[in-house]
Amino acid sequence: MNRNRRVPLVSLGALVLATGLWGCSGGGGPTPPSNLIYSTNPATYLKGAPIAANVPSSSGGAVVSYSVSPALPAGLSLNTGTGVITGTPAAVTPTANYVVTATNSGGSTAVTLSITVNNGAAPSNPAPGSWTTVDTMGTARALHTATLLSSGKVLVAGGYNGDFLFSSELYDPGTGTWTATGSLMTARNTHTATLLSSGKVLVAGGYYDGGLLSSAELYDPVTGAWSATGSLMTARRGHQATVLSSGKVLVVGGYDNGHSLARAELYDPVTGTWSATGSPTFAPTTATLLPSGKVLATGGYDCCAVHVGAELYDPGTGTWSATGSPTFAPTTATLLPSGKVLVAGGYDSAGSRLTSAELYDPVTGTWSATGSTATVRVGDTATLLPSGKVLVAGGYDTSDFIASAELYDPLTGTWSATGSMATSRVDDTATLLSSGKVLVVGGYDTLSNFWNDYSPLASAEVFDPALLTP
């Protein structure tokens, strides 16, 4: 024990206040209460769901009365005689601190409670890899974009729900709620959205009311407004956009009026202009930035047929070159922590849907087989989790849209089932949040809704991998 250790004065003052010694009356007065705590602190509740009683306990003298400041979230109440907090939260409330004070004639003690009220209905003890339904968007949409902003919020923009959409919304993971933000200058779907180093978001191309778009816009999260920037050299939809190490954005592939586009161009955020660069031999469906700064393009189409192949874009020379020989055209590609790229699901050269998965090694420029998914799926989402595993969810099997999800473990090269989404989805988005959870938004839930009335979803779900074994 270090007997010479100094005790900070602030600790002494806090001790005096917490134990109520200022109120002691020196003689035979009541002992003040001390060490007030609550059975749940911090506490996270759900709007509309009755809470379990939050019960206080303390030492020292008996408590005569309790008070709280500021007022508890709407729907919750403090029993001033017992200090027990009960009720049913009536509104979503961001995390905030509430000071509860326990008092008798000898003095008082206090504790700070942290309380959050979220939206949605989640299980009290989520299973590993479970999904939670969260607040619905203000507008149902598919074929939109979702971008994680520097603030941790998610910007959802454009899309289609029978109408081409101008609207944009922001999801706040802290409250689990959506709020409207500035509308696009041009309604669009099948566009791209790319977070720039400035914190702004570049939206480019897409489709609107029978016509391809070359226009591009910038979203400023500080003002919540969109502004025009330079237009693409080639109008396109369904293309790929990748931020390069230089901060420029490579746009490649996509479609014009019914045909695939084997063309690429670069956006310079400093000048707000586009310039031509080398073009690949096909229109890729994936474009992945490698640790080397090169971009791996896979899958896609060559005019009107499925293209099985891969090429590398070198920003230093502005040229493309073939690399290795994949055996299928994938619809997702994910950069793993090892530097390898996992491609999973997709089509063979005849257009048949597959469960295949392969790994690309950028050091050797070769492809190798890895474990196959349990379910055929195309049009799904693939998200790298903080654990290094990859979550694939939803998509289209051989007959309809699906809700199932699987996890790829790069250590074993195998897939395992995880919890299914509440809703089948295709043409949705999946975004890794700052918390490590995954937000899935919108899309179509059935093939009939896709073909017949184009009625997409407004719902959103969050996947929580926290309890998964790394």
C-alpha positions in Angstrom: 0.0 0.0 0.0 1.4 3.4 -0.9 0.7 5.6 2.1 2.1 8.7 0.4 -0.4 8.6 -2.4 -2.3 11.9 -2.7 -6.1 11.9 -2.9 -7.4 14.4 -5.4 -9.5 17.1 -3.8 -12.2 16.5 -6.3 -12.6 13.0 -5.1 -12.9 14.2 -1.5 -15.6 16.8 -2.5 -17.5 14.1 -4.5 -17.3 11.8 -1.5 -18.7 14.5 0.8 -21.5 15.3 -1.5 -22.4 11.7 -2.2 -22.5 10.7 1.4 -24.4 13.9 2.5 -21.8 14.7 5.2 -22.5 18.5 4.8 -26.0 17.7 6.2 -24.9 15.8 9.3 -26.0 17.4 12.5 -23.1 16.3 14.6 -25.2 14.9 17.5 -27.9 12.3 17.4 -29.5 13.3 14.1 -30.5 10.7 11.5 -27.8 9.1 9.4 -28.1 10.3 5.9 -28.5 7.7 3.1 -25.5 6.8 1.0 -24.3 4.7 -2.0 -27.6 4.9 -4.0 -27.6 2.6 -7.0 -30.3 1.2 -9.4 -30.8 -2.4 -10.5 -30.4 -1.4 -14.2 -28.0 1.4 -15.1 -27.5 2.2 -17.9 -31.0 1.3 -19.1 -32.1 0.9 -22.7 -35.9 0.6 -23.3 -38.2 0.2 -26.3 -40.9 2.6 -27.2 -44.3 1.0 -26.4 -42.9 -1.9 -24.4 -43.5 -1.9 -20.6 -40.2 -1.8 -18.7 -39.2 -4.1 -15.9 -39.2 -2.2 -12.6 -35.9 -0.4 -12.0 -35.4 -0.7 -8.3 -33.1 1.4 -6.1 -31.0 0.3 -3.1 -28.8 2.3 -0.7 -26.9 2.1 2.5 -26.9 4.5 5.5 -30.1 5.9 6.9 -33.6 5.1 5.6 -34.7 7.1 2.6 -37.8 9.2 3.1 -38.3 10.5 -0.4 -36.9 10.4 -3.9 -36.8 13.0 -6.7 -35.4 13.1 -10.2 -34.1 15.8 -12.5 -34.7 16.4 -15.3 -38.1 14.7 -15.8 -37.9 11.1 -17.0 -38.7 10.2 -20.6 -42.4 10.4 -21.5 -44.3 7.4 -20.1 -41.9 6.6 -17.3 -42.4 7.6 -13.7 -40.5 7.7 -10.4 -42.4 6.6 -7.2 -41.3 9.4 -4.8 -41.8 7.1 -1.8 -40.0 4.0 -3.0 -37.8 5.3 -5.8 -38.9 2.6 -8.2 -39.1 3.6 -11.9 -41.9 2.0 -13.9 -44.0 2.6 -17.0 -44.2 2.3 -20.8 -42.0 4.6 -22.8 -44.1 6.7 -25.1 -41.5 8.3 -27.3 -38.1 7.6 -28.7 -35.5 9.4 -26.6 -31.8 9.8 -27.2 -29.4 8.7 -24.4 -29.5 11.2 -21.6 -28.6 11.4 -17.9 -31.1 11.7 -15.1 -30.1 12.5 -11.5 -32.1 10.6 -8.9 -31.7 12.0 -5.3 -32.6 10.0 -2.1 -33.2 12.2 1.0 -34.0 12.0 4.7 -33.7 14.7 7.3 -30.0 13.9 7.8 -29.0 14.5 4.3 -29.1 13.1 0.8 -27.3 11.0 -1.8 -27.6 10.9 -5.6 -27.0 8.7 -8.6 -26.9 9.4 -12.3 -29.0 7.2 -14.4 -28.4 6.8 -18.2 -31.6 6.1 -20.1 -32.2 5.5 -23.8 -35.5 4.8 -25.5 -35.3 3.2 -28.9 -37.9 2.4 -31.5 -38.9 -1.1 -32.8 -39.5 -4.4 -31.1 -36.4 -6.3 -30.2 -36.0 -9.5 -28.1 -34.7 -8.7 -24.6 -31.9 -11.2 -25.1 -31.0 -11.3 -28.8 -29.7 -14.6 -30.1 -26.3 -14.6 -31.7 -26.5 -13.1 -35.1 -30.0 -11.9 -34.6 -31.9 -9.3 -36.6 -33.9 -6.5 -35.0 -36.7 -4.6 -36.8 -36.1 -0.8 -36.4 -38.0 2.3 -37.3 -39.4 2.3 -40.8 -38.3 4.9 -43.4 -40.6 7.7 -44.2 -40.8 6.5 -47.9 -40.8 2.9 -49.2 -38.0 2.5 -51.7 -35.8 0.0 -53.7 -32.9 0.6 -56.1 -31.7 3.4 -53.8 -28.3 4.0 -52.2 -27.2 4.0 -48.5 -24.0 5.7 -47.4 -22.4 5.8 -43.9 -21.6 9.4 -43.1 -18.7 10.6 -41.0 -21.2 11.4 -38.2 -22.2 7.7 -38.0 -25.6 8.4 -39.5 -26.7 6.7 -42.8 -27.9 8.7 -45.8 -30.5 7.0 -48.0 -31.1 8.7 -51.3 -33.4 8.3 -54.3 -34.8 4.9 -55.5 -38.1 3.8 -56.9 -41.5 2.9 -55.5 -43.7 3.2 -58.6 -42.4 6.8 -58.8 -38.8 7.9 -59.2 -37.8 9.4 -55.9 -36.2 12.8 -55.1 -36.4 12.2 -51.3 -33.5 11.5 -49.0 -33.6 10.3 -45.4 -31.1 10.0 -42.5 -31.0 7.1 -40.1 -29.6 7.8 -36.6 -28.3 4.6 -35.0 -28.3 6.4 -31.6 -32.0 6.8 -31.6 -33.0 4.2 -34.2 -35.1 6.7 -36.1 -35.3 8.3 -39.5 -35.5 12.0 -40.4 -36.0 13.7 -43.7 -33.1 15.6 -45.2 -32.6 17.6 -48.4 -34.1 16.2 -51.6 -32.1 15.3 -54.7 -32.1 17.9 -57.5 -33.0 15.0 -59.9 -35.0 12.0 -59.0 -33.1 8.8 -59.8 -32.6 5.1 -59.2 -29.8 2.6 -59.9 -27.3 5.4 -59.3 -24.2 5.3 -57.2 -23.4 7.2 -53.9 -19.8 7.6 -52.8 -18.4 9.2 -49.6 -15.7 11.6 -50.4 -12.7 12.6 -48.2 -14.4 15.9 -47.6 -17.4 14.2 -45.9 -19.7 15.0 -48.8 -21.5 12.3 -50.8 -21.2 12.1 -54.6 -24.3 10.7 -56.4 -23.9 10.0 -60.1 -25.9 8.7 -63.0 -28.9 6.5 -62.7 -32.3 6.3 -64.4 -35.3 8.7 -64.4 -38.6 8.4 -66.1 -37.5 6.6 -69.2 -34.1 8.2 -69.6 -30.5 7.6 -68.5 -28.8 10.2 -66.4 -25.4 11.7 -66.7 -25.9 14.3 -64.0 -24.2 14.2 -60.6 -24.9 15.9 -57.3 -23.1 16.5 -54.0 -24.7 16.1 -50.6 -23.4 18.3 -47.8 -24.1 16.7 -44.4 -23.5 20.0 -42.6 -26.3 21.8 -44.5 -28.3 18.8 -45.5 -28.5 20.2 -49.0 -27.7 18.9 -52.5 -25.8 20.9 -55.1 -24.9 20.1 -58.8 -21.4 19.1 -59.8 -19.9 18.1 -63.1 -21.9 15.6 -65.2 -20.6 12.1 -66.3 -19.2 11.9 -69.8 -21.4 8.9 -70.4 -24.9 8.6 -69.1 -25.3 5.2 -67.3 -27.2 3.2 -64.7 -26.3 0.2 -62.6 -22.6 1.0 -62.7 -19.8 0.7 -60.0 -18.1 3.6 -58.2 -14.9 3.2 -56.2 -12.9 5.8 -54.3 -9.2 5.6 -55.2 -6.3 6.2 -52.9 -5.9 9.7 -54.6 -9.4 10.6 -53.5 -10.7 10.5 -57.1 -13.7 8.3 -57.9 -13.6 5.6 -60.6 -16.9 4.9 -62.3 -17.0 1.9 -64.5 -19.6 -0.3 -66.3 -23.3 0.0 -66.1 -25.9 0.1 -68.9 -27.0 2.4 -71.5 -30.3 1.7 -73.4 -30.3 -2.0 -73.0 -26.6 -2.7 -73.5 -23.7 -3.0 -71.1 -21.1 -0.3 -71.0 -17.4 -1.3 -71.0 -16.3 2.3 -70.3 -14.7 4.1 -67.3 -14.2 7.6 -66.2 -12.7 9.5 -63.2 -14.3 12.2 -61.0 -11.9 14.8 -59.4 -13.5 16.2 -56.3 -11.1 19.1 -56.3 -12.3 20.4 -59.7 -15.7 18.8 -59.7 -15.1 17.4 -63.2 -14.9 14.1 -65.0 -12.2 12.8 -67.3 -11.8 9.7 -69.5 -9.6 6.8 -68.4 -8.8 3.4 -69.8 -11.8 1.0 -70.3 -12.1 -2.7 -69.5 -13.2 -5.3 -72.0 -16.5 -5.9 -70.2 -19.0 -4.1 -67.8 -18.2 -5.4 -64.3 -20.7 -6.0 -61.5 -18.1 -5.6 -58.8 -15.2 -3.2 -58.4 -13.0 -3.6 -55.3 -10.1 -1.3 -54.2 -7.1 -3.5 -53.3 -4.4 -2.6 -50.7 -2.1 -1.9 -53.7 -4.4 0.9 -54.8 -5.4 -1.0 -57.9 -9.1 -1.9 -58.5 -10.3 -5.5 -59.1 -13.3 -5.8 -61.5 -15.2 -9.0 -61.8 -18.4 -10.5 -63.2 -20.7 -8.5 -65.4 -21.7 -8.5 -69.0 -20.1 -8.3 -72.4 -22.7 -6.7 -74.5 -25.7 -8.9 -73.8 -24.1 -12.1 -72.4 -22.7 -13.0 -69.0 -19.0 -12.3 -68.8 -16.7 -14.6 -66.7 -13.4 -12.9 -66.1 -11.5 -10.4 -64.1 -9.4 -7.3 -64.8 -7.2 -4.9 -62.7 -7.3 -1.1 -63.1 -4.0 0.6 -62.4 -4.6 4.3 -61.5 -0.9 5.0 -62.1 -1.2 4.2 -65.8 -5.0 4.5 -66.3 -5.1 1.0 -67.9 -6.8 -2.3 -67.4 -5.2 -5.8 -67.6 -6.6 -9.3 -67.2 -5.9 -11.1 -63.9 -6.4 -14.9 -63.2 -9.3 -17.0 -64.3 -12.4 -17.0 -62.1 -14.9 -19.8 -62.9 -18.1 -17.7 -62.6 -19.4 -14.2 -62.7 -20.1 -13.1 -59.1 -22.6 -10.5 -57.9 -20.7 -9.6 -54.7 -17.0 -9.1 -53.9 -15.6 -8.4 -50.4 -12.1 -7.4 -49.5 -11.0 -9.5 -46.5 -8.5 -8.4 -43.8 -5.9 -10.7 -45.4 -6.0 -8.7 -48.6 -7.7 -11.4 -50.5 -11.1 -10.8 -52.2 -14.0 -13.1 -51.6 -16.5 -13.4 -54.4 -19.7 -15.4 -53.8 -22.9 -16.2 -55.7 -23.6 -15.3 -59.2 -23.9 -16.9 -62.7 -22.0 -19.3 -64.9 -21.5 -18.4 -68.5 -24.9 -20.0 -69.4 -26.7 -17.7 -66.9 -27.4 -20.4 -64.3 -27.4 -19.2 -60.6 -24.7 -20.7 -58.4 -23.7 -21.3 -54.8 -20.0 -21.0 -55.8 -17.4 -18.9 -54.0 -13.8 -18.1 -54.8 -10.9 -16.2 -53.4 -8.6 -13.8 -55.4 -5.0 -13.4 -54.2 -3.7 -10.1 -55.4 -0.1 -11.2 -54.6 -0.2 -14.1 -57.1 -3.0 -12.8 -59.3 -4.7 -16.2 -59.0 -8.2 -17.5 -58.1 -8.9 -20.5 -55.8 -12.1 -22.2 -54.8 -13.4 -21.8 -51.2 -16.5 -23.2 -49.5 -19.9 -22.8 -51.3 -22.9 -21.1 -49.8 -25.7 -23.3 -48.6 -28.3 -21.4 -50.7 -28.2 -20.2 -54.2 -28.5 -16.5 -54.1 -27.9 -13.5 -56.5 -28.8 -9.9 -55.9 -27.9 -10.3 -52.2 -25.8 -8.0 -50.0 -22.3 -8.9 -48.6 -20.8 -7.0 -45.6 -17.5 -7.4 -44.0 -18.0 -7.6 -40.2 -15.5 -6.4 -37.6 -14.7 -10.0 -36.8 -13.4 -10.6 -40.3 -16.4 -12.7 -41.2 -18.6 -11.9 -44.1 -22.4 -11.6 -43.8 -24.5 -12.3 -47.0 -28.2 -11.7 -46.7 -31.3 -12.0 -48.8 -31.2 -12.2 -52.6 -32.9 -14.3 -55.2 -32.7 -18.1 -55.2 -34.1 -20.3 -58.0 -37.7 -19.3 -57.5 -38.3 -16.2 -55.3 -36.7 -13.7 -53.0 -35.3 -15.0 -49.7 -34.7 -13.8 -46.1 -32.0 -16.2 -45.1 -28.4 -15.1 -44.2 -25.1 -16.9 -44.0 -21.6 -16.1 -42.6 -18.3 -16.9 -44.2 -15.3 -17.6 -42.0 -12.1 -16.9 -43.7 -10.1 -18.9 -41.2 -11.9 -22.1 -42.1 -13.1 -21.2 -45.6 -16.6 -22.4 -44.7 -20.1 -20.9 -44.5 -22.6 -21.3 -41.6 -26.2 -20.2 -41.2 -27.1 -17.3 -39.1 -30.4 -15.7 -38.2 -32.8 -14.9 -41.1 -34.1 -11.4 -41.7 -37.8 -10.7 -40.8 -38.4 -10.0 -44.5 -37.1 -11.3 -47.8 -35.2 -8.6 -49.8 -33.7 -7.9 -53.2 -32.6 -4.5 -54.4 -32.0 -3.4 -50.8 -28.9 -1.9 -49.2 -26.7 -3.1 -46.4 -24.5 -0.7 -44.4 -22.0 -1.5 -41.7 -22.6 0.9 -38.9 -19.9 2.4 -36.6 -21.1 0.0 -33.8 -20.3 -3.0 -36.0 -24.0 -3.8 -36.6 -25.4 -3.9 -40.1 -28.4 -1.9 -41.3 -30.5 -3.4 -44.1 -33.0 -1.1 -45.7 -35.9 -1.3 -48.3 -35.9 -3.4 -51.4 -38.5 -5.8 -52.7 -39.8 -8.7 -50.7 -41.5 -10.9 -53.3 -41.0 -11.6 -57.0 -44.7 -10.7 -57.6 -44.2 -7.3 -56.0 -41.2 -6.7 -58.1 -42.9 -7.6 -61.5 -46.5 -6.6 -60.9 -46.8 -3.5 -58.9 -43.3 -2.4 -57.9 -44.3 -2.1 -54.3 -41.0 -2.0 -52.3 -40.5 -2.0 -48.6 -40.1 0.9 -46.1 -38.9 -1.4 -43.4 -35.4 -1.6 -42.0 -33.6 -4.3 -39.9 -30.3 -4.3 -38.0 -28.1 -7.4 -37.7 -26.1 -7.6 -34.4 -23.0 -9.8 -34.6 -21.9 -8.9 -31.1 -22.4 -12.4 -29.7 -20.9 -14.2 -32.6 -17.6 -16.1 -32.0 -14.8 -14.3 -33.9 
